[in-house]
Every structure is written in structure tokens, then in C-alpha cells.
Amino acid sequence: MLYILCLSCDGDRLLSIEELELGASNMGLLNFLTYPPTARISTGLVAWYQGRLVWALAQEKYWSSNEAGVSIPVIGIGGGMEPGETLLAAVAREAREEASVAISIQGAQSTLLLSSNDVLEERDFSGKLAEEPAPLLVWQRQVTLRDDCGNPYDRDYVNAVYEAMLSQQPYPSSEIPGLLFMPVAVFLALLEQPTDWNDLQQQGVEYLGKQLPTDAAFYLQGSAEFVARHWHRLAGAVLSLDKQL
């Protein structure tokens, strides 16, 4: 059997021709996008539970410390698409693996495409994706990652962000440090400046996960940041976002 070397942020893998062909047949939305051939295809969630947004904390290797305290990135639940998966299968698997929960995807009426140079375009994929629900947002960026030794490296990313209702209480797995449950207004305010944990608690934010540093402050990154920046454009794309404004 013939194999091809595949480079990914999860490490190099040998993929069979059968895996590559299966992956191509499951591309769906990706067939309508332009992106670097070596880009990591990933997913994210605007996740709702009992009227609040649910966001993940980045892995501890992405936390930073200075004299003011520990800065912790707030990101979306989600992760990379594996060979043979669709985007929907990938985001559902990541929700199970990171938050121990099943999801119900809410298809967007239109999708915002955010290019790597911040050009924003609205696209209607209805009628083009068969029965596949469209994501709210697809963003592209060169992202700085860290390997297991903490060494930084850059990787092109394409990330499809879906809206989902969580069917039950989510709980963080060992893959992420914790989950934040926050009102929309508090989430959007994080875009303006980092906020410490005591202030977030006073504003109705709840947390499940590992014990936090007493001097922790939180800021938005990745899907969480792009969703917040374009929230009011995204709010017109699906009914549930409209109801939360």
C-alpha cells in the first residue's frame, strides 16, 4: 500500500491513498474555499448552555506570566479535522473529547469568511452543501503554536466556527484546563481588555476545571476573539444569536 507523509500540528503522519481519497470526498464546505495547501483544517464552536456561552481555556503551555499575573487565553471548543472526517464530524468529536458533551449544530443562514489579511466577506452556501449546515464563520490566520517542549512554530490555519446548543452540562476533559460559562455582554467586554477572575465572577461567570491561579486574567484568542469582533454581523446569521442580543 502506498503512503504519503502528512504534516500536521499534531505531528507527522503517514496517510494511505485510501485515507486521502476518503478525506477528499468529505471536503464539503472546503470545496468552496481557497487556502494554503499545507493549512491545518480546524473547527470551533459558539456553544450555548442554559442561555450562556461556553468557552474553553487554552492549554497551559499558552499561558503567560509577568509581574501583573498570569494571562490565560479564552478559546473555542474545537480542534483539527482528522483524515476521513467531515468538518461536522470533527467538531462533534472535539466537543465530546474536550467538553464531554453531544452537540446540536444550528446552521447559519449565511457565513462570514475572514481572510488572513482581515478581508471580510459574507457568503450564502444554502443549496451548495446538500444537508450540511453552514458555519457562522470561517477564519484564516497564521497561528503561532507550541510543541510539547514549549518551542514556538507557525502554521497556517483554516477554522470553521459553528453554532451549537449543548444537550447537557459540559465538563472539561483532560485535554483542556477548564470551561467558562459567561453572559454575552461579559464575553464581548473581554474583547476590550483582559479581566481578572474576581471581576468575572462578580459579572456572573462560572468556571469548571483545574484550580486557577489567584492572579489569573483572561483574554480572547482564536475563534473566541474573531467571533467577538464580528458579533453584530454574525447575529444576523442565525436566530439564536439574535435572541441573545
N, C-alpha and C positions, 0 to 999 in steps of 0.2 A: 504494500500500500504506500502511496506517495504522501509525504507530509511536507508542510510549509511552515517555516518559523514565523510566529506571530508575536510582535512586541506589544506589551500592554503594561499599564501601571501596576498590575498585579503580578508582573513577572513574565518572562518569555515562556511561550508555549509552542509545542508542535501541534499544528492543526492538520487533520486529514483533509483531502479534497472533498470528501463527503460532508464534513463539518462546514467547510467554506461554502459549498453549494447550498446546504440547508440554511445557513445564515443569510445568503443572498435572497433566497425565496421568502424569508421572513422580514425583509427590509421595510416594507410598508411605507410609512411616512418618509423614511430616509431616501427613498427613490426620488423625492421631490426637493431634496436639499442639496446644496453644494458645500463641501467641506474638505479639508485636507485628507488624503487617503490614509494617513497614519493616525488620524484623530481617534481618541478614545470616545466611544459612544456610551453615554451615560443617561441616567434618569433622575428625576427629583419629584417631590410631592408638595403641593399645597394641601396639607392634611387637616381635616376638621374633626374634632371630637367634642361633643356637647357644647357647640357654639364657640369654641376657641380653636385657634391654630396650634398645631403641634409641630415643633421643630426639634431637630437633633443638635447635640453638641458635637463639634469636630473632635477627632481623636486627640489624645493628649499631646502627641508629638507636634501638633499645630498650635498649642497654647504658647503664649509668650509671657515673660515676666520682666518687670522693671521695678523701679522704686515705688511706682504708684500701685502695683499689684499684679495680678495675673489676668491677662486678656484672653478670653475664650470665644472662638468663632461659633456663631449660630448658623447652622446649615440645614438643608432639606434632608428628610429621609430619602434614601435612594442610593443608586450606585450603578456600576458598569453593566452593560449588556454582554452576556456570555454567548459563545458560538451556538447557533441554532435557536436562540431566543428571539422573540419579538420584543419591542420596547415595552409593551404592556405586560408580558410575562416577566421581564426583567424588573420592572418597578414593583410588581406584586410580590416577587420573590424577595426583593430587598426589604419591603415592608415587613414580611414575615421574619426575615433574618435579623433586622435591626430593631423592630418595634413589636415583634411577636403578635402581629395582627393581620387580619384579612382586610382588604380594601374594596370599595366600590367606586370605580372611576366615573367621574362626571365629565362627559365630552364637552369640549368648548365649541361655541358657535363659530369662533374664528381664533386664529393662532397668531401671536406676536413672534416674529423672527428677529432676534437681536444678533447682529453680526459682530465679529471680533473688533471692528472699528466703530462700534456703537451706532450703526445704522439700524433703525427700527422700521420694520415693515409688517403690515397686517395681511394675513393670508386666510382665505377660506378654503379648507380642504374637504368640505362636505361634498359627497359624491365621488371623491377620489380615493377614499380609504376604505371602501366597502363598509363593513360593520365596525371598523376600528375607530374608537373615539379619538378625537383630536386633542393634543395637549394645549394647555393655556399658552405656553411659552417655549420657544427653543432658543437657547443662547449658545454662542460660541466664544471661546476665550483660550488663550494660552495660560495654563494654570501651573503654578509652582507647587509641586508635590514634594513629599519627603519619603525616602526609603526607610526600611526598618532600623537603619543606623542613624537616622536623622539627617542624612545628606540631601540637600535640595536638588531637584531637576525639573525641567519644564516639559509640559506635554500639552498638545492641542486637545481641547475638549469640545464635544457637541453634546448638549444636555437637553433632553425633552422633559419639561415640567408639567405634570398632570395635576388636576384637582381630584381629591378623593375624600369620601366620607369613611371614617373608621367605624367598623361594625361593633367594636368592643374596646374596652380600656386597653390602650397600648402600654407596653412595658419595655424598657430598653434591654437589649441583649448585651452580651459581652463585646459585641462589635463596636458599640458606641458608649461614651461615658454616661449619657443621660438624655432625657427628653424634657423640653419646656412646653408648657401649656399656657398660651397667652392671648389676651384680647387683641383684636385687630389694631386698636389705637396704640397700644403699648408696642406691638410689633413694628408699626410704621415709625414710631418715635425713635426706635433703635437705629433707624437709618441716619438720624441727625447726629447722634453721639452715643458712645458706649455708656452703658448703665450698669451700676453695681447691683449685686444680688438683693441687698436690703431694699433698695428702691423698687426693684421689680416685684418683690413680694408685696410691698405696700400697694402696688398697682394691680394686684390680683393674679400675678403669675404663679403657677405651681410647677414643681420640679420633681421628677423621678429619676434616680440614678445614683452614681457614686457621690460620696461626700465632696462638696465643693470647697475650694479654698476660701477662707474668710474674707480675703481681699479680691475676690473674683469680680470682673466686669465683663459684660457681654457685648458683642458687636456682630453685625450681619456680614455674611460672606457667601459667595457662590449663589446658588438658587435663591436662598433667602434674600440676599441683597438685591438681585435683579427683580424678583417679584415685588419687593417693597418699592423700588424705584419706579416701577411701571404699574403699580397697583390700580390706579384710577383708569388706565387703559384696559387692564385685564378685567376690571369689574364689569365691563360691558360684554365680556365674552361668555359668561355663564351666569345663570340665575342665582346660584347660591352666593357668589361673591357680591352681587347687587344687594342681597338681603343683609349682608354683614356691614354695609357702609352706613 
